[in-house]
């Protein structure tokens, strides 16, 4: 049986020499969504980022029970600086795991690989998918599933999925957030980075990630990419087919008219009605009964009154709940689900 990547909590979040919380957005996301797993932060001299956790040394964190040091920032080019290697080795030698979502594999750094080989600490490169993933079967399986989809990339699919999972749990529903990207995996502590999976096994990877479950159990699956993005449409389609979603939630940024928000490249985002139609039509291959549960907007470019007007107009146009997960929360969508 294929095993998912799983992180051991609690975490020590490594912020390195990050100049701002934006540079340490991975650590910020973990601390925001999983505070119960976030024990402390480790900052190097000169770091300006501060995510509000206690500052800890490696030894203090280990004594306090930390089990995994998470690389919570993304250096230029996604490369792990040589200057950080000694600290990584120290963490592994202390028996802690080392988790990273960087493009460069920490397990390929000789000193880090040697430390992992001589002790109990594991190196978890979460962008590396598990071995033995199957091809997708398309066979129906019990349990309820929701997938977030996007009109474009970077429109709030992960945030929306996490917010829906949290709201379902708050209402006493059985729910799991299923992470499909490196940041989501580090937040949740498990998952599969689907953009690193060979395309033949992509839908099968999503079936493994979201297996058969109790009929009243929700899997809230993090979407990736967009069917309308020329670079990432493939991963979006694999997610649609592997997830077999009962419900989709469309994520969109208000005012964005072009893919990657790049007017010069000139690839327009279709109108939202067409975006909805195509996503539902393609999802019906593995679940003919799929429906749209609502629309989640990133309305950060608008003022409060203008955002409220846009949401009201879209809700009337599509006869669906329309929310901004940051401004309004996602209760209206969850009420429709349950």
N, C-alpha and C positions, 0 to 999 in steps of 0.2 A: 504493500500500500504506500502511495506517495505521501511523504511527510511535509507539512508546511513549515516555513521558517517560524520559530517561536522564540520570543525574547523572555528572559527571566526578569521579573520585577522584584524590588524597586530599582529605579534607574538613577545613575549619576549622569547628568547632562553636561557634556563637554562643549564649552563655548569658545575654546581656543582664544584667539586674539580678536574676535569679532568686533567691528567698529560700531555696530548698531544692532538692535533687535531684528531688523530686517535681514541682516546677514545671518542671524541665528534663528531664522524663521522655523526651521525644523524643531529646534529645542522649544521655541515659543509655542508651537502647535502642540507638542507633547504636554507641556506644562498646563496649557489651557484646557485640553480635552481629557487628559488623564492625570490630574493632580495627585490622585491617590497612588500613582505609580512613580511619581517624580520626587525623589528624595532630596536632591540638592544640585547645585551647579558648580562646575569647575572652570574657572577663568584664569587665563594666563596674564602676566603683567602687560598692561596697556590695553586690555579689553575694555570696551565701552558698553557692550551689551550687558543687560541685566534683566532676567526674566522673572525676578522676584522670589527666587528660591534661595535657601541658605547657601552661602559659599562654603565649599568643603574641599579639603585635600583628598587625595586618593586614599590615604590611610584612614582618615576620619570617616570617609564614606563607607569604606569596607567594614569598619568597626560598627557603623550604624546599620549595616545590613544590605548595602547596595550590592546587587548581583550582576548588573550590566552597566558598562560605561557606553553611552550612546554619543556618537559624533553628531552633534546637533546643529551643525552649520555646513555651509557649502563654500569651500575656498574656490578661488578663481580656477576655472577649468575642471572643477570636480576632482582635483588631485590632492592627496594627503601630503602635507609638507613634511620634508625629512626631519624638521625640528620637532615634530610631534611624535616621532617613532619611539623615542625612549619612554615617553609617558604611556604610550599604548602597551609597550612591553611590560612596564611596571604594573599596569592594570591586570594583564594576563597572568603575570607571575604571582599576583595577589589572589588569583583564583576567580577574578571577575571575567565575564564575557565582554567582548568588544563588538559593538554593532555599528554599522555604517551604511548609509545610502548613497555614498559617493560613486562617481563613475569608475574611479580607480579602485581595484580590489585590494583590500588590506591584506587578504590572505596571500597575495603575490609578493608582498614586501618580505624579504628573507628574514629579517630580525623578528618581525611579527609572527611569521609562520613558525619560526623556531620556538618562540615563547609559547605559542599555542600547542606545539608538539610535546613540550616537556612538562606541561602543567594541566590543570583542569579547566582553564578558561577556553572558551570557544571564540572564533572569529566568525561573525555573522555579516556577510556582505549581502544585504537584503535585495540588491538588484539581481542577484544570481538566482534563477528559478530552481526549484527542486528537480531532482532527476526522476525519470520514470513517468512523466506526464503522459496521459493517453490522448488519442484523438477524440474529438467530441462525438458523442453518440446521438444527441438530440432526443434521447428517451426522457419522457416525463418523469418527474420525481416529486414526492410530497413535500410540503412546506410552502410558505408564501415568500415571494421574492420581489424586491423593488430595486430598480437600477436607475441611477442618475445619468442622464445623457445631456450633451451640450450642443448649442448652436456653434460653438467654437471651443478652442482650448482656453484654459485659465478663466473660467467663468463661474467657478464655485461648486463644482461637482462633489469634491471631497467634503467641503464644509457643509453642504446641504445634506449629504448622506449621513455625516456624523450627527448633525442636528436632528434629523428624523429618527435615527437610532436612539438618541438620548431622549427624545420626546416619547417614543414608544415605550421605553423602559420606565420613564416617569409615570406613565399611565398603567404600569403593571403588565405590559405585554412582553412576551418572550421575543427577544430581538438580539441579533448580532450584526455589528458592522463588519463587512468583508472588504479588507483593504486590497487594492490592486496596484498601488504605486508605492514608491519607497517611503514617502513621508507618511502616508496612511499606515503602512506596515509598522513604522517606528512608533506611531501614535497608538495603534491597536495592540501591537506586540506580536502579530502574526499576519500572514497573508502571502500573496504571490505578486511579484512585480511583473505584470502581464506584458509590458512593452519589451521585456527581455526574453520572452518565450518564443521559440521557433513557431512560425505562423501555422504550421500543420497541427500544432498541439494547443493553440490558443484557446479555442472554445472548450477543449477538454480540461485545460487548466482551470477555467472558471467553473466547470462542473465539479472539479475536485474541491475548489475553494468554497463552493456553496452546495454541499451534498444534500441528499434526502434528509428530511427532518420532520418533526411533529407537524401535523396539519395546521396548527395555530401558531407556529414559530415563524418569525420574520427574519429573513436575511436582507440587510440593506447594503447593496453592492455599490462600491465606489466606481463611478464611470471614469473613462479616460478618453482624451482626444475628442474628435467630432467626425461624424460621417461626411462632413463638408470640408474637412481639412485635407489637402492633397497628400500630406505627409503621414497623418495619423488615422485616416479613415479605416484602415485595416484592423487596428486594435479595437476601434469602436464597434465594428461589425462582429468581431469575435466575441466581444463582451455581450452584445445583444443575443447572439445565438447560444452561448454557453450559459448565460444567466437564466434563460427561459423566464424572463420577468413577467409577473402578473401585472405589475404596474411600472410605468416610467414616470420620472419627474424631469421635466425639461429645465435646464439651467441656461440663463442668458444674461448678458450684461447690457443694460439699457444704453442706447446710443451707439452701440457697436454695429457697424454696417459691413465691415470687411473682415475676412479671415485674418487672424493675428493682429486685428486692428490696424492693418496696413493698407491704406487707400492706394498707395503707389503700386503695390503688387496687383491690385485690382480684382481680387476674388471675392465677390459679394456674398454675404450670408443671405440665403433665401428668406422670404418672409416666414414668420413663426408658424403660420398654418402649414406651409410646405415642409418646414423642419419637423413638425409633429407628424404629419402624414407619412413622410419617408421613414422615420424612426419606427413608427407603429407597423408599417407595412413590412419592413425587414424583420422586425421582432416576431412577427406572426409565423415565421418559418418553424420556430420551436415552441411557440405558445400562441395558438390562434385566438386566445381570449384576452390577450394583453390589452391594457387600457392606460390612458394618461391620468395620473392622480393629481397633477397640478403643475404649476410653473413657479420656479424659484429664480428671482431676479437679483442680480448685483446692481443696486441702484445708487451706488456710492457717488456717482457723478451728478446726482440730482439733489435738490433740496427736499426737505420733508414733505412739503405740500405737493410739489411736482411728482415726487415718487409715489405718493398716495394716489394721485390722479392716474398715473400710468398703470398702477396695479389694479385700480378699480375698472379702468377701461378694458384692460386685457381680460380681467375676470368676466366682464360682461360679454366680450367678444367670443370667448371660448367656453363660457359656462363652467369654469373651473376655479378652484382656489389659486390665487396668485399671491405670493409672499416674497419678502426679502428676509432670508434667514437671520441676518444681523439686526435689521430694524424691527421686524414684526414677529420673528420666530416662525416656526413651521407648524404650529398647532392646527391651522386650518387644513393643511394637507393631511396630517395624521388623523384628524376627525373624519375625513373622507375615507381613509383607509379602514378604520375600525368601526 
